[in-house]
Amino acid sequence: MPGVCKIEIRETEAELKQLLGQAKTGSEKERLQVLYLLKTKKVKNVTEAAVMLGRNRVTLQDWLAKYRQGGLSKLLCKKVSTGRKRKIPQWAEKALEKRLKLEEGFNS
């Protein structure tokens, strides 16, 4: 049956509920909700959980794969984007901050 999840969730329902209450970001909360829903058997499979959370089934499967690999720490780990280089150099930003703190400031 597609969407059936074969995963052992090591945390108890109470621990997951407590972690849900402590979650700081929406992303953390969603990921913990998946574990909570599967642990409490409120959903039968990943597809039902995906519908309940309004996410794609593949996204939830990726989250669960991370959980299998490294537990909660890997699941809740934030992805750091390198991004592109800043267009405004650091020295120019500092100079602008200094000028903004002056009483006379800018004309416009």
FENVEN-V182939 format. One record per backbone hydrogen bond with DSSP energy under -0.5 kcal/mol. NH is the residue of the N-H (numbers start at 1). CO is the residue of the C=O. E is the energy in kcal/mol with one decimal. If there is no record, write none. Layout:
nh->NH co->CO e->E
nh->NH co->CO e->E
This chain:
nh->4 co->1 e->-1.4
nh->6 co->4 e->-0.6
nh->7 co->5 e->-0.8
nh->9 co->7 e->-0.7
nh->10 co->8 e->-0.7
nh->16 co->12 e->-2.4
nh->17 co->13 e->-2.5
nh->18 co->14 e->-2.2
nh->19 co->15 e->-2.6
nh->20 co->16 e->-2.4
nh->21 co->17 e->-1.7
nh->22 co->18 e->-1.3
nh->23 co->19 e->-1.0
nh->29 co->25 e->-2.0
nh->30 co->26 e->-2.5
nh->31 co->27 e->-2.0
nh->32 co->28 e->-2.3
nh->33 co->29 e->-2.4
nh->34 co->30 e->-1.7
nh->35 co->31 e->-1.3
nh->36 co->32 e->-2.6
nh->37 co->33 e->-3.2
nh->38 co->34 e->-2.2
nh->39 co->35 e->-2.7
nh->40 co->36 e->-2.6
nh->42 co->37 e->-1.8
nh->43 co->37 e->-1.1
nh->46 co->3 e->-3.4
nh->49 co->45 e->-1.8
nh->50 co->46 e->-2.7
nh->51 co->47 e->-2.1
nh->52 co->48 e->-2.4
nh->53 co->49 e->-2.3
nh->54 co->50 e->-1.2
nh->55 co->50 e->-2.3
nh->60 co->56 e->-1.6
nh->61 co->57 e->-2.1
nh->62 co->58 e->-2.1
nh->63 co->59 e->-2.1
nh->64 co->60 e->-2.4
nh->65 co->61 e->-2.0
nh->66 co->62 e->-2.0
nh->67 co->63 e->-2.1
nh->68 co->64 e->-2.4
nh->69 co->65 e->-2.0
nh->70 co->66 e->-2.6
nh->71 co->67 e->-2.5
nh->74 co->70 e->-0.8
nh->75 co->71 e->-2.0
nh->76 co->72 e->-2.8
nh->77 co->73 e->-0.5
nh->80 co->78 e->-0.5
nh->81 co->79 e->-0.6
nh->89 co->87 e->-0.6
nh->93 co->89 e->-1.8
nh->94 co->90 e->-2.2
nh->95 co->91 e->-2.0
nh->96 co->92 e->-2.2
nh->97 co->93 e->-2.2
nh->98 co->94 e->-2.2
nh->99 co->95 e->-2.2
nh->100 co->96 e->-2.4
nh->101 co->97 e->-1.3
nh->102 co->98 e->-0.8
nh->102 co->99 e->-0.6
